[in-house]
Amino acid sequence: MTDLNETAPPPAGFGVRTGRRSFETSLHRKLPSLVIRSATVTNISQTVEVEIIPRLVMAHGNGVHQTAPSNILPATDGGASGFAELVLGTESYRAAELIQSYRNSGASLETIYLDLMVPAAQHLRRLWMNDEWDFAAITLALWRMQQLLRDFSPAFCADGGFKSAGLRALLTAGPGEKNDITHMMFGLVLAGEFFRRDGWDTWIEPDPAGAAFIETIRTQWFDVVEFFASHDRKLDDLATNIRMIRRESSNRNIGVMVCGPAFTERPELVLLVGGDAVVSDFSQEVSQAQNVVKLLTERR
């Protein structure tokens, strides 16, 4: 696994949990952790480093590797498409400078994430689907956006005061999302940042069809599982996964949330797949998760 927590790896005994109380006693980190299953992340990194970057270097010269200038790029009105151009271009460091310039102008990171980066990720996905940019360039751009989330993570989590909620979320993709994995991973990492800011420890398991996912559900305590689905072509498989989670989880009152375009457009589908709530806004995600946990706990 890859632990993106800036302080320390998971403590001893982070594995089997028989209940929430035993999990809470192990939370001693100042900054809630973000754990990402290494197999998928390693594959993404290898794809970017071994296949995509060399192809872009051949196409554009050595401009992929550069030293960022000291001047901060002034905030502009380029919007999501302008930001997408920055992470697509050879001067991608300017994306970080633009984020910082907005912060210097008084914008919160939450506003920047929701009003700039999320639409930019959606714009990048459309560029790929419309064959305006190739897969390699879009993958690298979305990978750069994940890195930006990681770079600004300490500042974003500081807004929450580094508190601990004593709660834990598992974030995963809906079935059949492998072809869109970089866009999906950006969404999962961003969701993880909102959970971490509110004191939740967060685990990202990108492949719900793998044996590792079932093992994680059986041996780790989670209060909430959230699925990201970009389409509605695999809803039967998603319903099967949700039933498996409820059957195999060590938390018999685990909450299940769904998000993504498939449910934003038709929130009633949550009933079809057996979920508890639909997330349509990242800023409301954690409060919805807390409500789900509260309702399911009171139902016992």
Buried (B, 14 or more C-beta within 10 A) or exposed (E): BBBBBBEEEBEEEBEEBEEBEEBBEBBEBEBBBBBBBEBBBEEBEEBBEEBBBEEBBEEEEEEBEEEEEEEBBEBEEBEBEBBBBBBBBBBBBBBBBBBBBBBEEEBEBBEBBBBBBBBBBBBBBBBBEEEEBBBBBBBBBBBBBBBBBBEBBEEBBEEBEBEBBBBBBBBBBBBBBEEBBBBBBBBBBBBBBBBBBBBBBBBBBBBBEBEBBBEBBEEBBBBBBBBBBBEBEBBEBBBBBBEBBBEBBBBEBBBBBBBBBBBBEEBEBBEEBBBBBBBBEBEEBBEBBBBBBEEBEEEE
